């Protein structure tokens, strides 16, 4: 007798399966072994029954298969049916709808309808993780890219995706995207741009795409719109978190020939005296797209297209010359960091003290200051320092009304501690 073949032919109804099982037991045949063999060699029969889960006959057969396996003398089929449940989504769904208990152990799986946790009680859906919205790769964490779905993780296999997602790789590609089974395939959105104004959060337009600035070890958040978004007491300047030691409030903190404009030390200028890619604004050279390029290919081989301007490439500050530095984008740009006059009292004239990088002379009244330097004619407390002592200061330092552009009215800039323009 070919018992597995008989059982396969009997899978059409619960009654036939039960009749065959009873007959086999009457002949001393191990029903569990034969039924397991039948299912192994003809698994499509169980899948077909699962697809007919809405029919009473199909549900009865599924219940019977599991019940036969539950009998003490038929352990092989119980293990096989559990294995089918835990390995085939269609069988699992049919058994669950038939009221049959779940897998013999906890399990996580995904199919075309979603991702699920299953245990010996049943299955429950897994909620896919959320995603941050984005306008380009520069707004996403380092391990994600911007797509039509938001900041999306890339992958080569399901094991690289969080639970609730599967790895969808397009034909011919080696990497794909982590998506929920029912989500559409996302389209990439790297963040195309022509000038810096097309980017947000301190990003720079480099080679036609918004580029995220690189952080050093002391800065945990590069992009920002307020000081509260910066860690460790850093300040938000021009969309980037900066250590206070790199920012300025007054011209006296910037060095000769430079002006403090919106917390950045900029070269002082008159109309027409600024280099290509900059313009003279409020007495300081500021970045202004030159309209020279959109991509690096439109510049010389030794240059890159940054903010619509062809700038010289570099790998270190020494290649950029005085007053410039090598940026995160690998190009030479004007160095806007503060340049202290001093770091200790010994670097100042006798009787003066080094305070916040500037040599200051203690005083009793304005006349004492005038006798020393007519530029520093005001004897007063330094408003932004904690000291209660009096020091000689310029008019703007003694009568400051801004520390940053946000302190001024729309259209104005904070220049040397005073709101101007507009």
Residue, then its C-alpha position, 0 to 999 in steps of 0.5 A: x500500500x502506498x499510504x502517502x499517495x492514498x492520503x494525498x488523494x484523500x486531502x480533498x475532504x476531512x471525511x476522506x482523510x479521517x476514513x483513510x487514517x482510521x483504515x491505516x491505523x486498523x492495519x497497524x500503520x503509523x498514520x503520523x509518519x505517512x501523513x507527514x510524508x504525504x504533506x512533504x511530497x505534496x505540500x501544494x495540497x495544504x497550500x491549496x486548502x489554505x487558499x480555500x480557507x473560506x470553504x467549510x471543507x477546507x477549514x475542516x481538513x486543516x483542523x483535522x491535519x492539526x488534530x492528527x498531529x496532536x495525537x500522542x502516537x503521531x508526533x511527526x505530523x504535528x511538527x510538520x504542520x507547525x513547521x508549515x504554519x511558521x513557514x508559509x503565510x497562506x497556511x498560517x492565515x488559514x489555520x488562524x481563521x480556522x481557530x487552530x492555535x499558533x506556532x509552537x514558538x514565537x516567530x516574526x515573519x513578513x509577507x505581501x500583506x505586512x509583517x507579523x509576530x506569531x506565538x501559540x495564541x495567534x498573530x499580530x501585525x507589526x507597525x513599521x517604524x516612522x520616517x523623518x521628512x526630508x528635502x534631500x540626503x543632507x537632512x537625513x542621518x548618515x545611514x539613510x537617504x532621502x526618498x519620496x517616503x522620507x529618510x529611508x534606510x538602504x539595504x542588501x537583505x531583510x536582515x539589515x532592516x528594522x522589524x516592520x520593513x523588508x528589503x526591496x532591491x530593484x533588478x540589476x541593483x546590489x542595494x535597495x530600500x527598507x520599506x513596509x511590504x505594502x509601501x510603494x517602491x520609493x524614488x530617490x530625492x538627493x536634494x538638487x540645488x543651484x545656490x545655498x538658498x535652495x538648501x536648509x539647515x546650514x547645508x551648502x550647494x556643492x556640485x548641484x546637490x545640498x551637502x551636509x556639513x561635517x561635524x568635529x568632535x565637539x559639535x554634535x549637531x551641524x544644521x540648526x535654526x536656533x541655539x537650543x538645537x546646538x549641544x554643549x553651549x554652542x551657538x547657531x551661526x549661519x545655520x551651523x552650530x559653532x563654538x562661542x570661541x569661533x563667533x564674534x560680537x564686535x569688530x575688536x574680536x575679529x582682527x585688523x581689516x575685518x568686520x563682525x557681521x551677524x557673529x561672523x568675522x568678514x573682510x571689511x570692504x567698499x563697493x567692488x572690493x570683494x572677490x568673485x562669489x562675494x558682495x559688499x554688504x554693510x561694510x563686509x564681504x558676504x557670500x553672493x552666488x556668482x551664477x558661474x555654474x551648477x555642476x563641477x564639470x562647468x568649472x576648471x579641473x582644480x575647482x568645485x561648484x559651490x553656491x553657484x561659484x567656482x572655488x579652488x579645491x583644497x585638502x588643507x588650510x595651507x593651500x588657501x592662503x592668508x585669510x582663507x581656510x579649507x572648508x568641509x566641501x574641500x574648497x578654499x573660502x573666507x575664514x569667518x572665525x574670530x581671531x583673538x588679539x591675545x590669550x593672556x595678559x602678557x600679550x597686552x600692553x602694561x596696565x591692560x588685561x586680556x578679556x575674551x581675546x581682546x586687550x582691555x584697559x581698566x578705567x575709572x571714568x571716560x577721561x581716563x580712556x580718552x587719554x589712552x585711546x580716543x577710539x575706546x572712549x567709554x568707561x563701562x562694564x562689559x555687558x556680555x561678560x560677568x565681570x563688574x569692573x569698568x573697562x575702556x570700550x568703543x561707542x558700539x561696545x558700550x551702546x550695543x543693541x544686538x548680539x546676532x541678526x535675530x536681535x534686529x528688525x527684518x532686513x537689518x544685520x548685526x554689525x559690530x554689535x549694532x543693528x544696521x540697514x533696512 
